[in-house]
Structure formats: structure tokens, C-alpha cells
Amino acid sequence: MDYKKFLLEFLFNGLIATSLSFFFIYHDWNKSLIFGLGFGLLMAVFYRFILPRFKKK
């Protein structure tokens, strides 16, 4: 398994979600970081494990 891609997806999606949620939703870095980490983890799992199953069919 390629953990480097998983980590890069997590960091990329987490960074985007954190910055956008700070400017548009929360205006608080703590809430934005929690949201960004959760969203980044969710999307990394989706891109690495769930989406390839649908692409093979």
C-alpha cells in the first residue's frame, strides 16, 4: 500500500478545508482545524479505499 499518496491526500484536502472553513464559516482557527482534519481524513479514506472499488467495475 502506498501511504505517501494517502498522506498527501490527507494534507491537501485538510489544508483546503481548514482555510476555506476559517474564512467562510467559523472565523476561529481551532474549529477550522478540527473541521479540516476530519474532512481531510474522510476524503483521503474515500480516495484511497472506496473510490478505486467503483472504478474497477
PyMOL Python script that loads the backbone (N, CA, C, O; Angstrom):
from pymol import cmd

cmd.read_pdbstr("""\
ATOM      1  N   MET A   1       0.839  -1.182   0.000  1.00  0.00           N
ATOM      2  CA  MET A   1       0.000   0.000   0.000  1.00  0.00           C
ATOM      3  C   MET A   1       0.882   1.242   0.000  1.00  0.00           C
ATOM      4  O   MET A   1       1.940   1.266   0.628  1.00  0.00           O
ATOM      5  N   ASP A   2       0.447   2.240  -0.690  1.00  0.00           N
ATOM      6  CA  ASP A   2       1.217   3.474  -0.826  1.00  0.00           C
ATOM      7  C   ASP A   2       0.704   4.515   0.175  1.00  0.00           C
ATOM      8  O   ASP A   2      -0.295   5.191  -0.072  1.00  0.00           O
ATOM      9  N   TYR A   3       1.402   4.631   1.306  1.00  0.00           N
ATOM     10  CA  TYR A   3       0.964   5.553   2.346  1.00  0.00           C
ATOM     11  C   TYR A   3       1.339   6.992   2.029  1.00  0.00           C
ATOM     12  O   TYR A   3       0.760   7.918   2.597  1.00  0.00           O
ATOM     13  N   LYS A   4       2.291   7.195   1.136  1.00  0.00           N
ATOM     14  CA  LYS A   4       2.678   8.555   0.777  1.00  0.00           C
ATOM     15  C   LYS A   4       1.526   9.276   0.082  1.00  0.00           C
ATOM     16  O   LYS A   4       1.264  10.444   0.369  1.00  0.00           O
ATOM     17  N   LYS A   5       0.835   8.587  -0.833  1.00  0.00           N
ATOM     18  CA  LYS A   5      -0.315   9.196  -1.506  1.00  0.00           C
ATOM     19  C   LYS A   5      -1.442   9.480  -0.522  1.00  0.00           C
ATOM     20  O   LYS A   5      -2.100  10.518  -0.600  1.00  0.00           O
ATOM     21  N   PHE A   6      -1.660   8.547   0.405  1.00  0.00           N
ATOM     22  CA  PHE A   6      -2.697   8.738   1.417  1.00  0.00           C
ATOM     23  C   PHE A   6      -2.405   9.968   2.264  1.00  0.00           C
ATOM     24  O   PHE A   6      -3.302  10.767   2.531  1.00  0.00           O
ATOM     25  N   LEU A   7      -1.163  10.123   2.684  1.00  0.00           N
ATOM     26  CA  LEU A   7      -0.775  11.271   3.499  1.00  0.00           C
ATOM     27  C   LEU A   7      -0.891  12.568   2.717  1.00  0.00           C
ATOM     28  O   LEU A   7      -1.347  13.576   3.257  1.00  0.00           O
ATOM     29  N   LEU A   8      -0.484  12.557   1.453  1.00  0.00           N
ATOM     30  CA  LEU A   8      -0.598  13.766   0.637  1.00  0.00           C
ATOM     31  C   LEU A   8      -2.052  14.155   0.398  1.00  0.00           C
ATOM     32  O   LEU A   8      -2.384  15.339   0.433  1.00  0.00           O
ATOM     33  N   GLU A   9      -2.920  13.180   0.157  1.00  0.00           N
ATOM     34  CA  GLU A   9      -4.349  13.472   0.003  1.00  0.00           C
ATOM     35  C   GLU A   9      -4.915  14.059   1.292  1.00  0.00           C
ATOM     36  O   GLU A   9      -5.688  15.017   1.262  1.00  0.00           O
ATOM     37  N   PHE A  10      -4.525  13.480   2.418  1.00  0.00           N
ATOM     38  CA  PHE A  10      -4.987  13.975   3.709  1.00  0.00           C
ATOM     39  C   PHE A  10      -4.550  15.413   3.941  1.00  0.00           C
ATOM     40  O   PHE A  10      -5.358  16.257   4.329  1.00  0.00           O
ATOM     41  N   LEU A  11      -3.287  15.691   3.706  1.00  0.00           N
ATOM     42  CA  LEU A  11      -2.781  17.043   3.937  1.00  0.00           C
ATOM     43  C   LEU A  11      -3.376  18.056   2.967  1.00  0.00           C
ATOM     44  O   LEU A  11      -3.736  19.163   3.368  1.00  0.00           O
ATOM     45  N   PHE A  12      -3.479  17.689   1.704  1.00  0.00           N
ATOM     46  CA  PHE A  12      -4.014  18.600   0.696  1.00  0.00           C
ATOM     47  C   PHE A  12      -5.478  18.943   0.973  1.00  0.00           C
ATOM     48  O   PHE A  12      -5.852  20.116   0.987  1.00  0.00           O
ATOM     49  N   ASN A  13      -6.302  17.920   1.192  1.00  0.00           N
ATOM     50  CA  ASN A  13      -7.717  18.168   1.466  1.00  0.00           C
ATOM     51  C   ASN A  13      -7.917  18.857   2.807  1.00  0.00           C
ATOM     52  O   ASN A  13      -8.786  19.719   2.938  1.00  0.00           O
ATOM     53  N   GLY A  14      -7.130  18.489   3.792  1.00  0.00           N
ATOM     54  CA  GLY A  14      -7.232  19.132   5.094  1.00  0.00           C
ATOM     55  C   GLY A  14      -6.847  20.597   5.059  1.00  0.00           C
ATOM     56  O   GLY A  14      -7.480  21.423   5.716  1.00  0.00           O
ATOM     57  N   LEU A  15      -5.818  20.923   4.298  1.00  0.00           N
ATOM     58  CA  LEU A  15      -5.390  22.319   4.181  1.00  0.00           C
ATOM     59  C   LEU A  15      -6.452  23.166   3.498  1.00  0.00           C
ATOM     60  O   LEU A  15      -6.758  24.270   3.950  1.00  0.00           O
ATOM     61  N   ILE A  16      -7.003  22.662   2.429  1.00  0.00           N
ATOM     62  CA  ILE A  16      -8.039  23.410   1.718  1.00  0.00           C
ATOM     63  C   ILE A  16      -9.285  23.585   2.582  1.00  0.00           C
ATOM     64  O   ILE A  16      -9.842  24.680   2.651  1.00  0.00           O
ATOM     65  N   ALA A  17      -9.724  22.517   3.236  1.00  0.00           N
ATOM     66  CA  ALA A  17     -10.921  22.598   4.072  1.00  0.00           C
ATOM     67  C   ALA A  17     -10.705  23.514   5.272  1.00  0.00           C
ATOM     68  O   ALA A  17     -11.614  24.246   5.663  1.00  0.00           O
ATOM     69  N   THR A  18      -9.518  23.480   5.855  1.00  0.00           N
ATOM     70  CA  THR A  18      -9.233  24.338   7.003  1.00  0.00           C
ATOM     71  C   THR A  18      -9.258  25.805   6.617  1.00  0.00           C
ATOM     72  O   THR A  18      -9.894  26.612   7.296  1.00  0.00           O
ATOM     73  N   SER A  19      -8.583  26.159   5.548  1.00  0.00           N
ATOM     74  CA  SER A  19      -8.530  27.566   5.160  1.00  0.00           C
ATOM     75  C   SER A  19      -9.892  28.084   4.707  1.00  0.00           C
ATOM     76  O   SER A  19     -10.271  29.206   5.046  1.00  0.00           O
ATOM     77  N   LEU A  20     -10.632  27.279   3.944  1.00  0.00           N
ATOM     78  CA  LEU A  20     -11.943  27.738   3.490  1.00  0.00           C
ATOM     79  C   LEU A  20     -12.944  27.825   4.643  1.00  0.00           C
ATOM     80  O   LEU A  20     -13.748  28.756   4.686  1.00  0.00           O
ATOM     81  N   SER A  21     -12.909  26.881   5.567  1.00  0.00           N
ATOM     82  CA  SER A  21     -13.838  26.953   6.694  1.00  0.00           C
ATOM     83  C   SER A  21     -13.490  28.104   7.627  1.00  0.00           C
ATOM     84  O   SER A  21     -14.378  28.660   8.273  1.00  0.00           O
ATOM     85  N   PHE A  22     -12.222  28.471   7.709  1.00  0.00           N
ATOM     86  CA  PHE A  22     -11.861  29.629   8.531  1.00  0.00           C
ATOM     87  C   PHE A  22     -12.433  30.906   7.938  1.00  0.00           C
ATOM     88  O   PHE A  22     -13.019  31.716   8.656  1.00  0.00           O
ATOM     89  N   PHE A  23     -12.269  31.093   6.647  1.00  0.00           N
ATOM     90  CA  PHE A  23     -12.691  32.345   6.034  1.00  0.00           C
ATOM     91  C   PHE A  23     -14.197  32.431   5.803  1.00  0.00           C
ATOM     92  O   PHE A  23     -14.752  33.530   5.829  1.00  0.00           O
ATOM     93  N   PHE A  24     -14.869  31.311   5.580  1.00  0.00           N
ATOM     94  CA  PHE A  24     -16.281  31.363   5.226  1.00  0.00           C
ATOM     95  C   PHE A  24     -17.244  30.950   6.329  1.00  0.00           C
ATOM     96  O   PHE A  24     -18.389  31.401   6.338  1.00  0.00           O
ATOM     97  N   ILE A  25     -16.807  30.096   7.268  1.00  0.00           N
ATOM     98  CA  ILE A  25     -17.762  29.555   8.230  1.00  0.00           C
ATOM     99  C   ILE A  25     -17.466  30.016   9.661  1.00  0.00           C
ATOM    100  O   ILE A  25     -18.273  30.716  10.270  1.00  0.00           O
ATOM    101  N   TYR A  26     -16.312  29.622  10.189  1.00  0.00           N
ATOM    102  CA  TYR A  26     -16.109  29.721  11.636  1.00  0.00           C
ATOM    103  C   TYR A  26     -15.410  30.989  12.115  1.00  0.00           C
ATOM    104  O   TYR A  26     -15.789  31.526  13.156  1.00  0.00           O
ATOM    105  N   HIS A  27     -14.427  31.479  11.413  1.00  0.00           N
ATOM    106  CA  HIS A  27     -13.585  32.605  11.841  1.00  0.00           C
ATOM    107  C   HIS A  27     -12.886  32.297  13.162  1.00  0.00           C
ATOM    108  O   HIS A  27     -12.621  33.196  13.960  1.00  0.00           O
ATOM    109  N   ASP A  28     -12.594  31.023  13.382  1.00  0.00           N
ATOM    110  CA  ASP A  28     -11.890  30.555  14.570  1.00  0.00           C
ATOM    111  C   ASP A  28     -10.977  29.412  14.137  1.00  0.00           C
ATOM    112  O   ASP A  28     -11.440  28.429  13.558  1.00  0.00           O
ATOM    113  N   TRP A  29      -9.675  29.541  14.417  1.00  0.00           N
ATOM    114  CA  TRP A  29      -8.724  28.551  13.914  1.00  0.00           C
ATOM    115  C   TRP A  29      -8.913  27.179  14.543  1.00  0.00           C
ATOM    116  O   TRP A  29      -8.699  26.170  13.872  1.00  0.00           O
ATOM    117  N   ASN A  30      -9.309  27.110  15.816  1.00  0.00           N
ATOM    118  CA  ASN A  30      -9.479  25.807  16.461  1.00  0.00           C
ATOM    119  C   ASN A  30     -10.591  24.997  15.802  1.00  0.00           C
ATOM    120  O   ASN A  30     -10.405  23.819  15.496  1.00  0.00           O
ATOM    121  N   LYS A  31     -11.744  25.624  15.584  1.00  0.00           N
ATOM    122  CA  LYS A  31     -12.853  24.927  14.933  1.00  0.00           C
ATOM    123  C   LYS A  31     -12.498  24.581  13.495  1.00  0.00           C
ATOM    124  O   LYS A  31     -12.857  23.512  13.002  1.00  0.00           O
ATOM    125  N   SER A  32     -11.797  25.479  12.824  1.00  0.00           N
ATOM    126  CA  SER A  32     -11.420  25.238  11.432  1.00  0.00           C
ATOM    127  C   SER A  32     -10.434  24.087  11.315  1.00  0.00           C
ATOM    128  O   SER A  32     -10.530  23.287  10.385  1.00  0.00           O
ATOM    129  N   LEU A  33      -9.492  23.990  12.239  1.00  0.00           N
ATOM    130  CA  LEU A  33      -8.539  22.877  12.214  1.00  0.00           C
ATOM    131  C   LEU A  33      -9.211  21.539  12.468  1.00  0.00           C
ATOM    132  O   LEU A  33      -8.889  20.545  11.817  1.00  0.00           O
ATOM    133  N   ILE A  34     -10.131  21.510  13.401  1.00  0.00           N
ATOM    134  CA  ILE A  34     -10.847  20.262  13.674  1.00  0.00           C
ATOM    135  C   ILE A  34     -11.659  19.851  12.449  1.00  0.00           C
ATOM    136  O   ILE A  34     -11.653  18.683  12.061  1.00  0.00           O
ATOM    137  N   PHE A  35     -12.351  20.800  11.846  1.00  0.00           N
ATOM    138  CA  PHE A  35     -13.125  20.506  10.646  1.00  0.00           C
ATOM    139  C   PHE A  35     -12.214  20.057   9.504  1.00  0.00           C
ATOM    140  O   PHE A  35     -12.530  19.093   8.808  1.00  0.00           O
ATOM    141  N   GLY A  36     -11.096  20.740   9.306  1.00  0.00           N
ATOM    142  CA  GLY A  36     -10.168  20.399   8.233  1.00  0.00           C
ATOM    143  C   GLY A  36      -9.541  19.028   8.418  1.00  0.00           C
ATOM    144  O   GLY A  36      -9.389  18.289   7.446  1.00  0.00           O
ATOM    145  N   LEU A  37      -9.177  18.675   9.636  1.00  0.00           N
ATOM    146  CA  LEU A  37      -8.606  17.356   9.887  1.00  0.00           C
ATOM    147  C   LEU A  37      -9.628  16.253   9.651  1.00  0.00           C
ATOM    148  O   LEU A  37      -9.308  15.215   9.071  1.00  0.00           O
ATOM    149  N   GLY A  38     -10.838  16.476  10.095  1.00  0.00           N
ATOM    150  CA  GLY A  38     -11.896  15.488   9.867  1.00  0.00           C
ATOM    151  C   GLY A  38     -12.211  15.323   8.400  1.00  0.00           C
ATOM    152  O   GLY A  38     -12.338  14.202   7.907  1.00  0.00           O
ATOM    153  N   PHE A  39     -12.337  16.435   7.700  1.00  0.00           N
ATOM    154  CA  PHE A  39     -12.644  16.384   6.276  1.00  0.00           C
ATOM    155  C   PHE A  39     -11.488  15.770   5.487  1.00  0.00           C
ATOM    156  O   PHE A  39     -11.718  14.977   4.574  1.00  0.00           O
ATOM    157  N   GLY A  40     -10.260  16.125   5.826  1.00  0.00           N
ATOM    158  CA  GLY A  40      -9.100  15.571   5.148  1.00  0.00           C
ATOM    159  C   GLY A  40      -8.996  14.064   5.331  1.00  0.00           C
ATOM    160  O   GLY A  40      -8.683  13.344   4.383  1.00  0.00           O
ATOM    161  N   LEU A  41      -9.253  13.587   6.527  1.00  0.00           N
ATOM    162  CA  LEU A  41      -9.220  12.145   6.784  1.00  0.00           C
ATOM    163  C   LEU A  41     -10.333  11.431   6.021  1.00  0.00           C
ATOM    164  O   LEU A  41     -10.105  10.377   5.426  1.00  0.00           O
ATOM    165  N   LEU A  42     -11.519  11.997   6.039  1.00  0.00           N
ATOM    166  CA  LEU A  42     -12.645  11.396   5.333  1.00  0.00           C
ATOM    167  C   LEU A  42     -12.377  11.308   3.829  1.00  0.00           C
ATOM    168  O   LEU A  42     -12.633  10.271   3.218  1.00  0.00           O
ATOM    169  N   MET A  43     -11.876  12.362   3.241  1.00  0.00           N
ATOM    170  CA  MET A  43     -11.630  12.368   1.802  1.00  0.00           C
ATOM    171  C   MET A  43     -10.446  11.485   1.433  1.00  0.00           C
ATOM    172  O   MET A  43     -10.459  10.871   0.366  1.00  0.00           O
ATOM    173  N   ALA A  44      -9.428  11.402   2.277  1.00  0.00           N
ATOM    174  CA  ALA A  44      -8.297  10.525   1.991  1.00  0.00           C
ATOM    175  C   ALA A  44      -8.729   9.063   2.006  1.00  0.00           C
ATOM    176  O   ALA A  44      -8.310   8.280   1.154  1.00  0.00           O
ATOM    177  N   VAL A  45      -9.563   8.699   2.966  1.00  0.00           N
ATOM    178  CA  VAL A  45     -10.088   7.330   3.005  1.00  0.00           C
ATOM    179  C   VAL A  45     -10.955   7.073   1.783  1.00  0.00           C
ATOM    180  O   VAL A  45     -10.875   6.004   1.177  1.00  0.00           O
ATOM    181  N   PHE A  46     -11.777   8.037   1.421  1.00  0.00           N
ATOM    182  CA  PHE A  46     -12.638   7.881   0.248  1.00  0.00           C
ATOM    183  C   PHE A  46     -11.816   7.696  -1.027  1.00  0.00           C
ATOM    184  O   PHE A  46     -12.107   6.801  -1.821  1.00  0.00           O
ATOM    185  N   TYR A  47     -10.793   8.529  -1.232  1.00  0.00           N
ATOM    186  CA  TYR A  47      -9.997   8.454  -2.454  1.00  0.00           C
ATOM    187  C   TYR A  47      -9.126   7.204  -2.532  1.00  0.00           C
ATOM    188  O   TYR A  47      -8.903   6.679  -3.623  1.00  0.00           O
ATOM    189  N   ARG A  48      -8.632   6.721  -1.400  1.00  0.00           N
ATOM    190  CA  ARG A  48      -7.704   5.583  -1.418  1.00  0.00           C
ATOM    191  C   ARG A  48      -8.389   4.224  -1.337  1.00  0.00           C
ATOM    192  O   ARG A  48      -7.863   3.247  -1.871  1.00  0.00           O
ATOM    193  N   PHE A  49      -9.552   4.134  -0.683  1.00  0.00           N
ATOM    194  CA  PHE A  49     -10.153   2.829  -0.459  1.00  0.00           C
ATOM    195  C   PHE A  49     -11.517   2.640  -1.131  1.00  0.00           C
ATOM    196  O   PHE A  49     -11.787   1.571  -1.679  1.00  0.00           O
ATOM    197  N   ILE A  50     -12.359   3.639  -1.097  1.00  0.00           N
ATOM    198  CA  ILE A  50     -13.720   3.473  -1.595  1.00  0.00           C
ATOM    199  C   ILE A  50     -13.818   3.728  -3.088  1.00  0.00           C
ATOM    200  O   ILE A  50     -14.415   2.924  -3.803  1.00  0.00           O
ATOM    201  N   LEU A  51     -13.259   4.807  -3.578  1.00  0.00           N
ATOM    202  CA  LEU A  51     -13.365   5.161  -4.992  1.00  0.00           C
ATOM    203  C   LEU A  51     -12.716   4.147  -5.925  1.00  0.00           C
ATOM    204  O   LEU A  51     -13.291   3.879  -6.981  1.00  0.00           O
ATOM    205  N   PRO A  52     -11.555   3.562  -5.612  1.00  0.00           N
ATOM    206  CA  PRO A  52     -10.987   2.554  -6.529  1.00  0.00           C
ATOM    207  C   PRO A  52     -11.865   1.330  -6.704  1.00  0.00           C
ATOM    208  O   PRO A  52     -11.788   0.681  -7.748  1.00  0.00           O
ATOM    209  N   ARG A  53     -12.684   0.989  -5.744  1.00  0.00           N
ATOM    210  CA  ARG A  53     -13.596  -0.148  -5.898  1.00  0.00           C
ATOM    211  C   ARG A  53     -14.649   0.129  -6.970  1.00  0.00           C
ATOM    212  O   ARG A  53     -15.041  -0.780  -7.702  1.00  0.00           O
ATOM    213  N   PHE A  54     -15.103   1.366  -7.064  1.00  0.00           N
ATOM    214  CA  PHE A  54     -16.097   1.719  -8.069  1.00  0.00           C
ATOM    215  C   PHE A  54     -15.475   1.884  -9.443  1.00  0.00           C
ATOM    216  O   PHE A  54     -16.139   1.632 -10.449  1.00  0.00           O
ATOM    217  N   LYS A  55     -14.228   2.298  -9.511  1.00  0.00           N
ATOM    218  CA  LYS A  55     -13.562   2.492 -10.793  1.00  0.00           C
ATOM    219  C   LYS A  55     -13.259   1.159 -11.491  1.00  0.00           C
ATOM    220  O   LYS A  55     -13.228   1.100 -12.720  1.00  0.00           O
ATOM    221  N   LYS A  56     -13.039   0.098 -10.721  1.00  0.00           N
ATOM    222  CA  LYS A  56     -12.702  -1.203 -11.318  1.00  0.00           C
ATOM    223  C   LYS A  56     -13.878  -1.849 -12.017  1.00  0.00           C
ATOM    224  O   LYS A  56     -13.691  -2.653 -12.930  1.00  0.00           O
ATOM    225  N   LYS A  57     -15.087  -1.510 -11.603  1.00  0.00           N
ATOM    226  CA  LYS A  57     -16.285  -2.138 -12.185  1.00  0.00           C
ATOM    227  C   LYS A  57     -16.668  -1.533 -13.504  1.00  0.00           C
ATOM    228  O   LYS A  57     -17.651  -1.954 -14.114  1.00  0.00           O
TER     229      LYS A  57
END
""", "prot")
cmd.dss("prot")
cmd.show_as("cartoon", "prot")
cmd.util.cbc("prot")
cmd.orient("prot")
